[in-house]
């Protein structure tokens, strides 16, 4: 019988049986009972020890969890301090520095301007494909060289500042180039009108352009007299350009007014189409395009580029600008002075003939200044924005860009020739004057026939030449060869110098 199963009360009625209550049996009972009591005491001590041990273990466990929480909190605080110091450009274990936030934003801005520039150049489509590919590759390689040095520097202390400066300069170029492209596209789209007479392949087919300059101020929709009248005959294949100038008072037939007689300048009162039809009838041509400008166009453009340097054959005082004397030779002119110079005719014995030469001199000076002036480069988009209300043309944006792209890819050396219609002085009843007589430069049929011949020669791809007196003629086939090549070269030099 196990000690745990004994109950002390059981011993009170213990039956010794037939053995009786001998001392020996009582002694045995006492030993067993004492053993039982000792066992119970030992079990009680063991249970108390277990409870204390469990309590102690529980307290120890609770203490360990607090320590773990405190340790975890300390780790988080240390990690926070580490990251804070890391963001302040403290060195990592590898010795490298984190890129400064300013460099990151500058890099992003650089890439944004680069992408915008490349997209605008691609959309504008004025560069030959091989040029565009070379430009993209060059800029990408340059970027791969500059950006890492701008962000992390190099072995030399000056590497990072120089790379940052290069990055900023490139961004200025990208922004300027993008503004040029977008400004040009906006200008071309806003100044062009629909044209049913355009050629199908403007970089291959010859075409005629009517240039008409109105003698009014204000926006281009203001009607007035056609003061400047030129026909440009262009052949992209032969790189020949013939400028045929028509004096403003030249006798013409107004096709849109039942073939009434008038002088060319009056057609401007009606419409640019009236001017075009009169010139088409006079020269027997089809005008594929036209460009219309006025006084304000010339003044605004010349003032915007800082004036022009114009060569004058004579010394004179313009009627439209009192108190100013034009010197023989080179003169610096602002917009108002250049316009007065181009309009003058009364100061010359040749009248309109000399005025045509002066107009050509002004346009040549404008072209040179516009393509070489730093002022033009810095204010390109502003100038185009100001001129969009003062220019009208029937070239589409795509056609203009195609011509520019063709010029860049072929690097054409244009042969430029100039011819002017001549005539006599006369008085005639005119349509615009209501039948009253007015001054007219009467037609010279021989001069008109010669102009037609030159225009048709350029359209057919035949070669023109110029003699010592400046007269332009068609180079006959039998005159080709070495003599023809010399004449063409001489014409190019003389034509560009005029």
Secondary structure, 3 states (H helix, E strand, C coil): CCHHHCCHHHHHHCCCHHHCCCHHHHHHHHHHHHHHHHHHHHHHHHHHHHHHHHHHHHHHHHHHHHHHHHHHHHHHHHHHHHHHHHHCCCCCCCCCCCCCHHHHHHHHHHHHHHHHHHHHHHHHCCCCHHHHHHHHHHHHHHHHHHHHHHHHCCCCCHHHHHHHHHHHHHHHHHHHHHHHHHHHHHHHHHHECCCCCCCCCCCCCCEEEEEEEECCCCCCCCCCCEEEEEEEEEECCCCEEEEEECCCCEEEEEHHHCCEEEEHHHHHHCCHHHHHHHHHHHHCCCCCEEEEEEHHHHHHHHHHCCCEEEEECCCEECCCCCCCEECCEEEEECHHHHHHHHHCCCCCCCCHHHHHHHHHHHHHHHHHHHHHCHHHHHCHHHHHHHHCCCCEECCCHHHHHHHHHHHHHHCCCCEEEEEECCEEEEEEECCCCCCCEEEEEEECHHHHHHHHHHHHHHHHCCCEEECCCCCEEECCHHHCCHHHHHHHHHHHHHHHHC
